[in-house]
Structure formats: structure tokens, C-alpha cells
Amino acid sequence: MPDNTHTIGRRKEAVCRLYIKPGSGKWSVNGRTLGDYFPRPAHVSAIQQPFTITDTLGRFDVKAKVEGGGLTGQAGALRLAVARALVKLDESHRRKLRDLQLLTRDARAVERKKPGRPKARKKFQFSKR
């Protein structure tokens, strides 16, 4: 088993660089704890989902650097990076994570604004007279 594994995860405009090693379950996200950086419990549970599925919660120390996007995008990027790291550490986890689509990069992004419109799809108010 490698001592320190490095993976990358992306979602929307967010990018996460993750370093994982066997340990006691300590989290460091941009120098802060997981609960401190992501105050919403939904984000924390989504990030820890790969660990709970593979029954490895609390077995690894995680150090992550996330940048770009908002909190939801950063949480998604971190979740993908964690899932990729678990597969790197133990190939037998791939099947479980793949079945729940945790190894798939979410390609959805913000649609560009079109000319002659206020937003991507919204139209200006129509006036008959």
C-alpha cells in the first residue's frame, strides 16, 4: 500500500488536489477541518460517501486543497478525488464506487449567456403594445 496517494477531482469550476494516507481519520481542507470548511451537513455526508460505501471511514488521513467555484462544486470535486484515491489504494473498491457513479466526473457546467438575452435562456419581457 502506498504511503501517500495523490488524486485530483473536478466539478463545475472547482478543482481539488487530494493527498490521502493511512491514519486516524483526520481531515484538512485548505488548512481547516472538514466540518469547519463545509458548514452544511449535506456537503459533509456527500464528501464522506465514498468512505461509508467502502467501510473505510476513519482509516485514512486526508489533506485537500480546493479552489475555484462555490461550496457545492468544491464538495463534488472533493468527493470525486476521495473516490479516485480509494480506488488507487485498493482496486477492489472500484466496483462499489462505479455502481453508485462516484467515479464519474459530473460534466454539467453553467450554460453561457446568449446575445440578445438577459441570461442563458431567459428572454426579455414581451410587450404587445
C-alpha positions as CSV (number, residue, x, y, z in Angstrom):
1,M,0.0,0.0,0.0
2,P,1.5,3.4,-1.0
3,D,2.4,5.7,1.9
4,N,0.9,8.9,0.4
5,T,-1.6,8.9,-2.6
6,H,-2.4,12.0,-4.7
7,T,-5.5,12.4,-6.8
8,I,-7.4,15.2,-8.5
9,G,-11.2,15.8,-8.6
10,R,-13.2,18.5,-10.6
11,R,-16.7,19.7,-10.6
12,K,-18.1,22.8,-12.2
13,E,-15.3,25.4,-11.8
14,A,-13.8,23.8,-8.7
15,V,-10.6,21.7,-8.6
16,C,-9.5,19.6,-5.7
17,R,-6.0,18.2,-5.1
18,L,-6.1,15.5,-2.5
19,Y,-3.4,13.7,-0.5
20,I,-4.5,10.6,1.4
21,K,-2.6,8.2,3.7
22,P,-3.4,5.6,6.3
23,G,-4.2,7.2,9.6
24,S,-6.8,8.0,12.2
25,G,-9.4,9.9,10.0
26,K,-8.1,13.5,10.3
27,W,-9.3,15.9,7.7
28,S,-7.6,19.1,6.5
29,V,-9.3,21.1,3.8
30,N,-7.4,24.3,3.0
31,G,-5.9,24.1,6.5
32,R,-9.3,23.8,8.2
33,T,-11.3,20.8,9.4
34,L,-13.9,19.3,7.2
35,G,-16.9,20.5,9.3
36,D,-15.3,23.9,9.6
37,Y,-14.8,24.4,5.9
38,F,-18.1,22.8,4.8
39,P,-20.8,24.0,7.3
40,R,-23.7,22.2,5.6
41,P,-24.1,18.6,6.8
42,A,-25.3,17.6,3.3
43,H,-21.9,18.6,1.9
44,V,-20.0,16.7,4.6
45,S,-22.1,13.5,4.1
46,A,-21.6,13.7,0.3
47,I,-17.9,14.0,0.7
48,Q,-17.7,11.1,3.1
49,Q,-20.0,8.9,1.0
50,P,-17.1,7.0,-0.8
51,F,-15.7,6.1,2.7
52,T,-19.0,4.9,4.1
53,I,-19.7,2.8,1.0
54,T,-16.3,1.1,1.2
55,D,-16.3,0.8,5.0
56,T,-13.1,2.8,5.3
57,L,-14.4,5.8,7.3
58,G,-11.8,6.8,9.9
59,R,-9.0,4.8,8.4
60,F,-7.3,7.5,6.4
61,D,-5.9,11.0,7.0
62,V,-7.0,13.4,4.2
63,K,-5.3,16.6,3.2
64,A,-7.1,18.6,0.5
65,K,-6.5,21.8,-1.4
66,V,-9.7,23.1,-3.1
67,E,-10.0,26.2,-5.2
68,G,-12.5,27.8,-7.6
69,G,-16.2,27.6,-7.8
70,G,-18.6,27.6,-4.8
71,L,-19.0,25.2,-1.9
72,T,-21.2,22.7,-3.7
73,G,-18.8,22.5,-6.6
74,Q,-15.9,22.1,-4.2
75,A,-17.7,19.4,-2.3
76,G,-18.3,17.5,-5.5
77,A,-14.7,17.8,-6.6
78,L,-13.5,16.6,-3.2
79,R,-15.9,13.6,-3.3
80,L,-14.6,12.6,-6.7
81,A,-11.0,12.9,-5.6
82,V,-11.7,10.8,-2.5
83,A,-13.3,8.1,-4.6
84,R,-10.4,8.0,-7.0
85,A,-7.9,7.8,-4.2
86,L,-9.7,4.8,-2.6
87,V,-9.6,3.0,-6.0
88,K,-5.9,3.8,-6.2
89,L,-5.3,2.4,-2.8
90,D,-7.4,-0.7,-3.3
91,E,-8.7,-1.8,-6.7
92,S,-11.5,-3.9,-5.2
93,H,-13.4,-0.7,-4.3
94,R,-13.8,0.2,-8.0
95,R,-17.0,-1.9,-8.5
96,K,-18.9,-0.5,-5.5
97,L,-18.0,3.1,-6.3
98,R,-18.6,2.7,-10.0
99,D,-22.1,1.2,-9.4
100,L,-23.1,4.4,-7.4
101,Q,-21.5,6.6,-10.1
102,L,-18.9,8.1,-7.7
103,L,-16.1,7.7,-10.2
104,T,-17.9,9.6,-12.9
105,R,-16.9,13.3,-13.4
106,D,-20.0,15.4,-13.4
107,A,-19.6,17.3,-16.6
108,R,-22.5,19.7,-16.1
109,A,-21.4,23.3,-16.1
110,V,-23.0,26.8,-16.3
111,E,-24.5,27.5,-19.7
112,R,-23.1,30.5,-21.5
113,K,-25.1,33.7,-21.8
114,K,-26.6,34.3,-25.3
115,P,-26.6,37.6,-27.1
116,G,-29.9,39.5,-27.1
117,R,-31.0,37.8,-23.8
118,P,-30.6,38.7,-20.2
119,K,-29.3,35.3,-19.2
120,A,-28.6,31.9,-20.9
121,R,-32.3,31.1,-21.6
122,K,-34.3,33.9,-20.1
123,K,-35.9,36.3,-22.5
124,F,-36.7,40.0,-22.0
125,Q,-40.4,40.7,-21.2
126,F,-42.6,40.7,-24.3
127,S,-44.7,43.8,-24.9
128,K,-47.6,43.5,-27.3
129,R,-48.2,47.3,-27.4
